[in-house]
Amino acid sequence: MELGAILRACRVKMGWSQEKMGSAMHMEQAIISRIETNRMVPNVNVVREWATKTDCQELLVIYLMGAESMPIIQQVLEGISGTIGFISMFM
């Protein structure tokens, strides 16, 4: 799993659009899109701020641990996805 996909999952977990994330990060929506699609590599300060704003530090720590942690990331993301789907049924 690539960093952009993890950052996107963190944003989606918050229920934020790319526009809202851009506003929170003081960036244009297009930059958020480039980061999430791996067309732009964010520096460590951007990644740290993103993780803090989306309360997703644990996923980024797991990502930084390396390839052996990928199954853990998949499980966490599947859990997030299921939760979002469940919550959206009531909205």
MARKE-903814 format. One line per field, with one value per atom (N, C-alpha, C): residue in three letters; x, y, z; chain. Coordinates in steps of 0.1 Angstrom, whole numbers. Example, Ala and Ser with C-alpha at 12.3 -4.5 7.8 and 13.67 -1.06 7.14 Angstrom:
<nodes>
resn ALA,ALA,ALA,SER,SER,SER
px 132,123,132,128,137,129
py -57,-45,-33,-22,-11,0
pz 78,78,78,71,71,79
chain A,A,A,A,A,A
</nodes>
This chain:
<nodes>
resn MET,MET,MET,GLU,GLU,GLU,LEU,LEU,LEU,GLY,GLY,GLY,ALA,ALA,ALA,ILE,ILE,ILE,LEU,LEU,LEU,ARG,ARG,ARG,ALA,ALA,ALA,CYS,CYS,CYS,ARG,ARG,ARG,VAL,VAL,VAL,LYS,LYS,LYS,MET,MET,MET,GLY,GLY,GLY,TRP,TRP,TRP,SER,SER,SER,GLN,GLN,GLN,GLU,GLU,GLU,LYS,LYS,LYS,MET,MET,MET,GLY,GLY,GLY,SER,SER,SER,ALA,ALA,ALA,MET,MET,MET,HIS,HIS,HIS,MET,MET,MET,GLU,GLU,GLU,GLN,GLN,GLN,ALA,ALA,ALA,ILE,ILE,ILE,ILE,ILE,ILE,SER,SER,SER,ARG,ARG,ARG,ILE,ILE,ILE,GLU,GLU,GLU,THR,THR,THR,ASN,ASN,ASN,ARG,ARG,ARG,MET,MET,MET,VAL,VAL,VAL,PRO,PRO,PRO,ASN,ASN,ASN,VAL,VAL,VAL,ASN,ASN,ASN,VAL,VAL,VAL,VAL,VAL,VAL,ARG,ARG,ARG,GLU,GLU,GLU,TRP,TRP,TRP,ALA,ALA,ALA,THR,THR,THR,LYS,LYS,LYS,THR,THR,THR,ASP,ASP,ASP,CYS,CYS,CYS,GLN,GLN,GLN,GLU,GLU,GLU,LEU,LEU,LEU,LEU,LEU,LEU,VAL,VAL,VAL,ILE,ILE,ILE,TYR,TYR,TYR,LEU,LEU,LEU,MET,MET,MET,GLY,GLY,GLY,ALA,ALA,ALA,GLU,GLU,GLU,SER,SER,SER,MET,MET,MET,PRO,PRO,PRO,ILE,ILE,ILE,ILE,ILE,ILE,GLN,GLN,GLN,GLN,GLN,GLN,VAL,VAL,VAL,LEU,LEU,LEU,GLU,GLU,GLU,GLY,GLY,GLY,ILE,ILE,ILE,SER,SER,SER,GLY,GLY,GLY,THR,THR,THR,ILE,ILE,ILE,GLY,GLY,GLY,PHE,PHE,PHE,ILE,ILE,ILE,SER,SER,SER,MET,MET,MET,PHE,PHE,PHE,MET,MET,MET
px 8,0,9,5,13,8,17,15,2,1,-11,-24,-25,-37,-40,-29,-31,-36,-30,-34,-48,-52,-66,-76,-72,-80,-82,-71,-72,-82,-81,-90,-105,-107,-120,-126,-117,-122,-128,-123,-128,-141,-144,-156,-153,-140,-137,-135,-139,-137,-122,-117,-104,-104,-114,-115,-113,-121,-120,-106,-100,-86,-76,-78,-70,-71,-83,-85,-78,-79,-72,-57,-52,-38,-32,-41,-37,-30,-37,-33,-45,-42,-53,-57,-70,-75,-67,-62,-54,-41,-35,-24,-27,-39,-44,-46,-52,-54,-41,-31,-18,-11,-12,-6,-13,-26,-34,-32,-29,-27,-12,-3,11,18,12,18,26,26,34,37,50,54,55,47,47,60,64,75,70,80,77,68,69,61,47,44,31,24,32,26,23,32,29,17,15,4,-9,-8,-20,-24,-15,-18,-24,-19,-25,-39,-41,-54,-65,-61,-70,-70,-63,-62,-58,-48,-45,-30,-24,-10,-6,-15,-12,-10,-18,-16,-3,1,14,26,25,35,37,25,26,32,28,34,49,53,68,75,69,75,79,73,77,68,72,64,57,64,59,46,44,32,20,22,11,-2,-1,-14,-21,-14,-20,-27,-21,-27,-39,-39,-51,-63,-60,-70,-76,-68,-72,-81,-76,-83,-97,-97,-110,-120,-114,-123,-128,-120,-124,-135,-133,-142,-155,-155,-168,-175,-168,-174,-180,-173,-179,-191,-191,-203,-215,-212,-223,-228,-220,-224,-232,-228,-235,-249,-252,-265,-275,-270,-279,-279,-272,-272,-281
py -12,0,12,22,34,45,54,65,73,76,84,77,64,57,57,56,57,71,81,95,97,92,93,86,74,67,74,81,89,101,107,118,113,102,97,93,87,83,95,107,119,124,118,123,136,139,152,150,161,161,166,165,170,185,192,207,210,202,205,201,191,187,198,203,214,226,229,241,239,227,223,224,220,219,232,242,254,251,242,238,238,239,238,223,222,208,200,207,200,193,200,195,182,183,171,160,162,151,146,154,149,140,144,137,123,123,111,101,106,97,95,98,96,103,114,122,133,134,144,137,138,132,143,142,152,151,162,161,156,153,147,156,169,178,178,177,176,163,152,139,139,145,146,154,166,174,167,160,153,143,135,124,130,142,148,153,160,166,155,143,133,122,124,115,101,100,88,84,88,86,71,63,48,42,46,41,45,57,62,55,52,45,31,24,11,12,22,23,25,33,35,23,13,1,-8,-6,-13,-24,-31,-40,-51,-56,-66,-62,-49,-43,-42,-45,-42,-50,-63,-69,-62,-56,-48,-36,-29,-17,-21,-32,-37,-39,-46,-48,-35,-26,-13,-6,-5,2,-5,-18,-25,-22,-21,-18,-4,6,19,20,12,12,7,-4,-10,0,7,16,28,33,44,39,27,22,21,16,14,28,37,51,58,56,63,57,45,40,49,55,63,78,82,96,99
pz 0,0,0,-8,-9,1,3,13,9,-3,-8,-4,-6,-2,13,20,35,39,34,37,33,21,17,27,31,40,53,58,70,68,56,54,53,46,45,58,67,80,88,85,92,85,73,66,58,56,50,35,28,13,11,-1,-4,-1,-4,-2,13,22,36,41,36,40,36,23,19,27,32,41,54,59,72,71,59,57,51,48,41,27,20,7,-3,-15,-25,-26,-30,-32,-42,-52,-63,-57,-47,-40,-32,-25,-18,-27,-39,-48,-53,-56,-61,-50,-38,-27,-26,-26,-24,-36,-48,-59,-62,-53,-54,-65,-70,-80,-74,-61,-53,-40,-36,-24,-13,-2,8,17,22,31,45,54,67,75,74,82,77,64,59,64,63,67,82,90,105,107,100,103,98,86,81,91,97,107,119,123,135,133,122,119,117,112,109,120,131,142,137,129,122,124,135,137,137,142,142,129,119,105,99,102,96,103,116,123,117,115,109,95,87,74,74,83,84,89,95,100,88,77,65,60,50,42,51,62,70,78,78,85,75,63,53,57,61,65,76,85,96,91,81,75,68,60,53,63,74,84,90,93,98,88,76,65,62,63,61,72,84,96,94,90,87,77,66,55,59,67,72,81,89,99,91,81,73,66,60,53,63,75,85,89,92,96,85,72,61,59,64,63,71,81,90,86,76,73,62
chain A,A,A,A,A,A,A,A,A,A,A,A,A,A,A,A,A,A,A,A,A,A,A,A,A,A,A,A,A,A,A,A,A,A,A,A,A,A,A,A,A,A,A,A,A,A,A,A,A,A,A,A,A,A,A,A,A,A,A,A,A,A,A,A,A,A,A,A,A,A,A,A,A,A,A,A,A,A,A,A,A,A,A,A,A,A,A,A,A,A,A,A,A,A,A,A,A,A,A,A,A,A,A,A,A,A,A,A,A,A,A,A,A,A,A,A,A,A,A,A,A,A,A,A,A,A,A,A,A,A,A,A,A,A,A,A,A,A,A,A,A,A,A,A,A,A,A,A,A,A,A,A,A,A,A,A,A,A,A,A,A,A,A,A,A,A,A,A,A,A,A,A,A,A,A,A,A,A,A,A,A,A,A,A,A,A,A,A,A,A,A,A,A,A,A,A,A,A,A,A,A,A,A,A,A,A,A,A,A,A,A,A,A,A,A,A,A,A,A,A,A,A,A,A,A,A,A,A,A,A,A,A,A,A,A,A,A,A,A,A,A,A,A,A,A,A,A,A,A,A,A,A,A,A,A,A,A,A,A,A,A,A,A,A,A,A,A,A,A,A,A,A,A
</nodes>
